[in-house]
Amino acid sequence: MICRKVSVLGSTGSVGTSTLDLMAQAEAIGSGRFEVEVLTGGRNIARLAEQARRWKPRLVITAYEEGLDDLRAALMGLDVEAQAGAQAIEEAAQRPVDWVMASIVGAAGLRSAWAAAGTGATLALANKESLVCCGPALIERVRQGGGQLIPVDSEHSAIFQVFPHEAPEGVARLVLTASGGPFRTKALADMKNITPEQAVAHPNWSMGSKISVDSATMANKGLELIEAAYLFDMPSDKIDVVVHPDSIIHSLVEYVDGSTLAQMGPPDMKTPIACALSWPQRMAWPAPRLDLAALGQLTFEAPDTDRFPALALARQALAEGGVAPIVFNAANEVAALAFLDRRLAFLNIAAVVAETLDRMTNAKMDITSDNACDAALAVDADARRMALDAISVIANAA
């Protein structure tokens, strides 16, 4: 039986909710037992309170200080402490536990992931922005703290499970798979009037709106390319992307002897979460089974960077190094949210990212292992301002 004391940062989002659902399923069949120290969420106070009633954590936090009174009222009668605000989340992330799920979306999740990384706990990382913004420093922080970082993105989890960690020189290439999103077969001329409702309708995965937009533009795969380079210490020219609309093979590792190992399974985020929660063991849960005969065939194709330029921009940012990956992430986040707010056309998301990268080509970052989080967030703030300026110019010109 897997026994863990856990904190879930971002418990009301899609990954956080899946984590708690998985824990409940494992407990129901006797394969796991979990003690919850901290739950943190956003504006969905009702869901956060419902989770607290089920798991009875020691501390529950809403990121929004104006929601504290509502949270305390919703927790009335429970022996649970309630707090609010980003500082409270950062401090809570440092509480001693065995395992931390870091699933707060966007750069907002960086400080809490950074705080948890120094505790010696296993850090299950679903917040890709933390790695993109200060990946090498974050990985080193986990190592120095005596913990372990396990990726939760399905692609990086797949690589993690088949990667020869003790003999990385045996790897010739990593291959990230991409679903291609909802517009994989759509002609470029037909993409000008794409709506947010269309963009968030992912064909395979159930995700939050911002991540769904990133999948639709393939910026998500660009971020994952940068992540993979940091996580597995691989140069960009040894990381490829292949479009696999079935979302059955989640990524592959090619070895120098010609062998290629793939991790496969139905598209369900609980599978990589279960891997991270129980590693190096395997935890039973009512997982969906893979029926290859029913599938019949699997499809693969090369990504089209003419229609989805965000992928090429991410590779450019990785090659440039320095602040470029941080700028790519910040500009993409601002542009994606502007699209969701109907202030920017879908095809102009990548244009904003490209313009912001150009404007910040000469930006520098004085980074050490101690100040990496603060330095990255300072660059992030500058890039966001630049991206907002770019949005104004591009939107007005449209």
C-alpha positions as CSV (number, residue, x, y, z in Angstrom):
1,M,0.0,0.0,0.0
2,I,1.2,3.5,-0.9
3,C,1.1,5.8,2.1
4,R,1.9,9.5,1.7
5,K,1.5,12.8,3.6
6,V,0.7,15.3,0.8
7,S,0.0,18.9,-0.1
8,V,-1.9,19.8,-3.2
9,L,-1.1,23.3,-4.5
10,G,-3.9,24.2,-7.0
11,S,-6.3,21.6,-5.8
12,T,-9.4,23.1,-7.5
13,G,-7.9,23.0,-11.0
14,S,-8.1,20.1,-13.4
15,V,-4.9,18.5,-12.3
16,G,-5.5,19.1,-8.6
17,T,-9.0,17.7,-8.8
18,S,-7.8,14.7,-10.7
19,T,-5.1,14.2,-8.0
20,L,-7.7,14.1,-5.2
21,D,-10.0,11.9,-7.2
22,L,-7.2,9.4,-7.8
23,M,-6.3,9.4,-4.1
24,A,-9.9,8.6,-3.2
25,Q,-10.1,5.8,-5.8
26,A,-6.9,4.3,-4.5
27,E,-8.1,4.4,-0.9
28,A,-11.4,2.8,-1.9
29,I,-9.6,-0.3,-3.2
30,G,-7.0,-0.4,-0.5
31,S,-4.0,0.5,-2.6
32,G,-3.2,3.8,-1.0
33,R,-3.7,5.8,2.2
34,F,-3.2,9.6,2.3
35,E,-3.0,12.3,4.9
36,V,-3.5,15.8,3.5
37,E,-1.6,18.7,5.0
38,V,-2.5,21.6,2.7
39,L,-5.0,22.3,0.0
40,T,-4.8,25.6,-2.0
41,G,-7.2,26.9,-4.6
42,G,-8.4,30.0,-6.4
43,R,-11.8,31.6,-6.6
44,N,-13.8,28.4,-6.5
45,I,-14.5,28.5,-2.7
46,A,-17.3,26.0,-2.9
47,R,-15.1,23.3,-4.5
48,L,-12.2,24.1,-2.1
49,A,-14.5,23.7,0.9
50,E,-15.9,20.5,-0.5
51,Q,-12.4,19.1,-0.8
52,A,-11.6,20.2,2.7
53,R,-14.6,18.4,4.1
54,R,-13.6,15.2,2.3
55,W,-9.8,15.3,3.2
56,K,-9.7,17.3,6.4
57,P,-6.4,19.0,5.8
58,R,-4.6,21.0,8.4
59,L,-4.6,24.1,6.2
60,V,-6.8,25.4,3.4
61,I,-5.8,28.5,1.4
62,T,-7.5,30.6,-1.3
63,A,-5.1,32.6,-3.4
64,Y,-7.6,35.6,-3.3
65,E,-7.6,37.5,0.0
66,E,-11.1,38.8,-0.7
67,G,-12.3,35.2,-0.5
68,L,-11.1,34.5,3.0
69,D,-14.4,35.3,4.8
70,D,-16.3,33.1,2.4
71,L,-13.8,30.3,2.9
72,R,-14.0,30.5,6.7
73,A,-17.8,30.5,6.5
74,A,-17.7,27.4,4.3
75,L,-15.4,25.6,6.7
76,M,-17.4,26.3,9.7
77,G,-17.5,23.4,12.1
78,L,-14.4,21.8,10.6
79,D,-11.1,21.7,12.5
80,V,-9.3,23.3,9.6
81,E,-7.3,26.5,9.5
82,A,-8.1,28.9,6.6
83,Q,-5.8,31.5,5.1
84,A,-5.6,33.6,1.9
85,G,-3.0,35.2,-0.4
86,A,0.0,34.3,-2.4
87,Q,2.4,34.6,0.6
88,A,0.3,32.1,2.6
89,I,0.6,29.6,-0.3
90,E,4.3,30.1,-0.5
91,E,4.7,29.5,3.2
92,A,2.4,26.5,3.2
93,A,4.4,24.9,0.4
94,Q,7.3,24.6,2.8
95,R,5.4,22.5,5.3
96,P,7.0,19.1,5.9
97,V,5.2,16.4,3.8
98,D,6.3,13.4,1.7
99,W,4.8,14.6,-1.6
100,V,3.8,18.0,-3.1
101,M,1.6,18.4,-6.2
102,A,2.5,21.7,-7.8
103,S,-0.3,22.4,-10.2
104,I,-1.0,26.1,-9.9
105,V,-1.3,27.3,-13.5
106,G,1.1,29.8,-15.0
107,A,4.0,31.9,-13.6
108,A,1.8,32.3,-10.5
109,G,2.8,28.8,-9.5
110,L,6.5,29.5,-9.6
111,R,7.1,30.8,-6.1
112,S,5.2,27.9,-4.4
113,A,6.9,25.3,-6.5
114,W,10.3,26.9,-5.7
115,A,9.5,26.9,-2.0
116,A,8.4,23.2,-2.1
117,A,11.5,22.3,-4.0
118,G,13.8,23.0,-1.1
119,T,11.9,20.9,1.5
120,G,13.2,17.4,0.6
121,A,9.8,16.3,-0.5
122,T,9.0,14.6,-3.8
123,L,7.9,17.4,-6.0
124,A,5.2,16.3,-8.5
125,L,5.5,19.1,-11.1
126,A,2.5,19.9,-13.2
127,N,3.3,23.6,-13.4
128,K,5.5,23.7,-16.6
129,E,6.2,27.4,-16.3
130,S,8.4,26.7,-13.2
131,L,10.7,24.6,-15.3
132,V,10.6,26.9,-18.3
133,C,11.5,29.9,-16.2
134,C,14.2,28.5,-14.0
135,G,14.5,24.8,-14.8
136,P,18.2,24.1,-14.1
137,A,18.1,26.1,-10.8
138,L,14.9,24.4,-9.7
139,I,16.2,20.9,-10.5
140,E,19.4,21.7,-8.5
141,R,17.3,23.1,-5.6
142,V,15.4,19.8,-5.4
143,R,18.6,17.8,-5.5
144,Q,20.3,19.9,-2.8
145,G,17.2,19.6,-0.6
146,G,17.3,15.8,-0.9
147,G,14.1,15.5,-2.7
148,Q,13.0,14.2,-6.1
149,L,11.3,16.0,-9.0
150,I,8.9,13.9,-11.0
151,P,7.1,15.5,-14.0
152,V,3.4,15.2,-14.3
153,D,2.9,16.3,-17.9
154,S,1.9,13.2,-19.7
155,E,4.8,13.6,-22.2
156,H,7.5,14.1,-19.6
157,S,6.1,11.4,-17.4
158,A,6.2,9.0,-20.3
159,I,9.9,9.9,-21.0
160,F,10.7,9.7,-17.2
161,Q,9.3,6.2,-17.0
162,V,11.5,4.8,-19.8
163,F,14.6,7.1,-19.6
164,P,17.8,5.4,-18.4
165,H,18.5,7.8,-15.6
166,E,21.7,5.9,-14.6
167,A,23.1,5.8,-18.2
168,P,21.8,8.8,-20.1
169,E,24.6,8.5,-22.7
170,G,22.6,5.6,-24.2
171,V,19.9,8.0,-25.4
172,A,20.0,9.2,-29.0
173,R,16.8,11.2,-29.1
174,L,13.6,12.1,-27.3
175,V,10.4,12.3,-29.2
176,L,7.5,14.3,-27.7
177,T,4.0,13.5,-29.1
178,A,1.4,16.1,-29.7
179,S,-2.3,15.6,-30.3
180,G,-2.3,18.5,-32.8
181,G,-5.2,20.1,-31.0
182,P,-8.6,21.0,-32.4
183,F,-7.3,22.7,-35.5
184,R,-4.8,20.1,-36.7
185,T,-6.5,19.7,-40.1
186,K,-7.8,23.3,-40.4
187,A,-6.4,25.4,-43.3
188,L,-4.5,28.5,-42.3
189,A,-7.0,30.7,-44.2
190,D,-9.8,29.3,-42.1
191,M,-8.1,30.0,-38.8
192,K,-8.5,33.8,-38.8
193,N,-11.9,33.8,-37.0
194,I,-11.3,31.0,-34.5
195,T,-13.2,31.7,-31.2
196,P,-12.2,30.9,-27.7
197,E,-15.0,28.4,-27.5
198,Q,-13.6,26.5,-30.4
199,A,-10.0,26.7,-29.1
200,V,-10.8,25.2,-25.7
201,A,-12.7,22.2,-27.1
202,H,-9.7,19.8,-27.1
203,P,-10.5,16.5,-28.9
204,N,-8.8,14.2,-26.4
205,W,-7.9,15.8,-23.1
206,S,-9.9,17.6,-20.4
207,M,-7.9,20.7,-19.4
208,G,-8.2,24.2,-18.2
209,S,-9.0,27.0,-20.8
210,K,-5.5,28.5,-21.0
211,I,-3.7,25.1,-21.4
212,S,-6.3,24.2,-24.0
213,V,-5.5,27.4,-26.0
214,D,-1.8,26.5,-25.7
215,S,-2.6,23.1,-27.2
216,A,-4.5,24.7,-30.0
217,T,-1.6,26.9,-30.9
218,M,1.0,24.2,-30.1
219,A,2.7,26.7,-27.7
220,N,2.1,24.0,-25.1
221,K,4.3,21.6,-27.1
222,G,6.9,24.4,-27.3
223,L,6.9,24.8,-23.6
224,E,7.2,21.0,-23.2
225,L,10.2,21.0,-25.6
226,I,12.0,23.5,-23.3
227,E,11.0,21.4,-20.2
228,A,12.3,18.2,-21.7
229,A,15.7,19.9,-22.5
230,Y,16.0,20.9,-18.9
231,L,14.6,17.8,-17.2
232,F,16.6,15.3,-19.2
233,D,19.7,17.5,-20.0
234,M,19.1,17.1,-23.7
235,P,20.1,19.6,-26.4
236,S,17.4,20.9,-28.7
237,D,18.6,19.0,-31.7
238,K,18.1,15.7,-29.9
239,I,14.4,16.5,-29.1
240,D,11.8,16.0,-31.8
241,V,8.0,16.5,-31.9
242,V,5.6,14.3,-33.8
243,V,1.8,14.8,-34.1
244,H,-0.1,11.8,-32.8
245,P,-3.8,12.7,-32.8
246,D,-4.8,9.4,-31.1
247,S,-2.9,10.5,-27.9
248,I,-2.1,6.9,-27.0
249,I,1.7,7.0,-27.2
250,H,2.6,9.8,-24.8
251,S,6.3,10.1,-25.8
252,L,9.3,8.0,-26.8
253,V,12.9,7.5,-26.0
254,E,15.2,6.4,-28.9
255,Y,18.5,4.7,-27.8
256,V,21.8,4.7,-29.6
257,D,21.4,1.0,-30.4
258,G,18.3,1.7,-32.5
259,S,15.8,0.6,-29.9
260,T,12.9,2.9,-29.2
261,L,10.8,2.7,-26.0
262,A,7.4,4.3,-25.7
263,Q,4.9,4.7,-22.8
264,M,1.3,4.1,-23.9
265,G,-2.1,4.5,-22.4
266,P,-5.5,6.1,-22.9
267,P,-5.5,9.9,-22.5
268,D,-6.1,10.3,-18.8
269,M,-4.1,12.6,-16.5
270,K,-4.6,10.3,-13.6
271,T,-2.1,7.9,-15.1
272,P,0.9,10.2,-14.9
273,I,-0.3,11.5,-11.5
274,A,-0.4,7.9,-10.2
275,C,3.1,7.4,-11.4
276,A,4.3,10.5,-9.6
277,L,2.4,9.7,-6.4
278,S,3.7,6.2,-6.0
279,W,7.1,6.2,-7.7
280,P,9.2,4.1,-7.7
281,Q,6.4,1.7,-6.9
282,R,3.2,1.3,-8.9
283,M,-0.2,2.0,-7.4
284,A,-3.4,0.3,-8.5
285,W,-6.4,2.4,-9.3
286,P,-9.4,1.8,-11.6
287,A,-7.4,2.9,-14.6
288,P,-8.8,2.7,-18.1
289,R,-7.3,-0.1,-20.1
290,L,-5.6,0.1,-23.5
291,D,-7.4,-2.0,-26.1
292,L,-5.1,-2.0,-29.2
293,A,-7.3,-4.2,-31.2
294,A,-10.2,-1.8,-30.8
295,L,-7.9,1.1,-31.8
296,G,-6.9,-0.7,-35.0
297,Q,-4.2,1.8,-36.0
298,L,-2.3,4.7,-34.7
299,T,-1.6,7.9,-36.7
300,F,1.5,10.1,-36.9
301,E,2.5,13.1,-38.9
302,A,5.0,15.9,-38.8
303,P,4.0,19.2,-37.1
304,D,3.2,22.1,-39.4
305,T,5.2,25.1,-38.1
306,D,3.7,27.4,-40.8
307,R,0.3,27.0,-39.3
308,F,1.6,26.6,-35.8
309,P,4.6,28.9,-35.5
310,A,4.7,28.8,-31.7
311,L,6.6,25.5,-31.8
312,A,9.4,27.1,-33.9
313,L,9.5,30.1,-31.6
314,A,9.9,27.9,-28.6
315,R,12.8,26.1,-30.2
316,Q,14.3,29.5,-31.1
317,A,14.0,30.6,-27.4
318,L,15.6,27.4,-26.2
319,A,18.5,27.8,-28.6
320,E,19.0,31.5,-27.5
321,G,18.9,30.5,-23.9
322,G,19.3,33.1,-21.2
323,V,16.0,35.0,-20.6
324,A,14.4,33.8,-23.9
325,P,12.5,30.8,-22.5
326,I,11.1,33.1,-19.7
327,V,10.1,35.7,-22.3
328,F,8.5,33.1,-24.5
329,N,6.4,31.8,-21.6
330,A,5.3,35.2,-20.3
331,A,4.4,36.6,-23.7
332,N,2.5,33.4,-24.6
333,E,0.5,33.5,-21.3
334,V,-0.4,37.2,-21.8
335,A,-1.4,36.6,-25.4
336,A,-3.4,33.5,-24.7
337,L,-5.4,35.3,-22.0
338,A,-6.0,38.2,-24.3
339,F,-7.4,35.8,-26.9
340,L,-9.7,34.3,-24.3
341,D,-10.8,37.8,-23.4
342,R,-11.5,38.4,-27.1
343,R,-8.9,41.2,-27.3
344,L,-6.6,39.3,-29.7
345,A,-7.1,37.1,-32.8
346,F,-6.1,33.5,-32.5
347,L,-3.4,33.8,-35.3
348,N,-1.9,36.8,-33.5
349,I,-1.0,34.9,-30.3
350,A,2.2,33.7,-31.9
351,A,2.8,37.2,-33.4
352,V,2.8,38.7,-30.0
353,V,5.3,36.1,-28.7
354,A,7.6,36.8,-31.7
355,E,7.4,40.5,-31.2
356,T,8.1,40.3,-27.5
357,L,11.1,38.0,-28.1
358,D,12.5,40.5,-30.6
359,R,12.0,43.4,-28.2
360,M,13.8,41.6,-25.4
361,T,16.7,40.1,-27.4
362,N,19.3,42.0,-25.4
363,A,17.7,41.5,-21.9
364,K,20.0,40.0,-19.3
365,M,19.4,38.1,-16.1
366,D,21.9,37.9,-13.2
367,I,21.0,34.5,-11.8
368,T,22.4,32.4,-9.0
369,S,21.0,29.3,-7.3
370,D,19.8,31.5,-4.5
371,N,18.0,34.3,-6.5
372,A,16.8,32.3,-9.5
373,C,13.1,32.5,-8.6
374,D,13.2,36.3,-8.0
375,A,15.3,36.9,-11.1
376,A,13.1,34.9,-13.3
377,L,10.0,36.6,-12.1
378,A,11.5,40.0,-12.7
379,V,12.2,39.1,-16.3
380,D,8.7,37.6,-16.5
381,A,7.2,40.9,-15.3
382,D,9.2,42.9,-18.0
383,A,8.1,40.5,-20.7
384,R,4.5,40.8,-19.7
385,R,4.7,44.6,-20.1
386,M,6.3,44.2,-23.5
387,A,3.7,41.7,-24.5
388,L,0.8,44.0,-23.5
389,D,2.4,46.7,-25.6
390,A,2.7,44.3,-28.5
391,I,-1.0,43.3,-28.2
392,S,-2.0,47.0,-28.4
393,V,0.0,47.5,-31.6
394,I,-1.0,44.3,-33.2
395,A,-4.7,44.5,-32.3
396,N,-4.9,48.1,-33.5
397,A,-3.3,47.2,-36.8
398,A,-5.7,44.4,-37.4
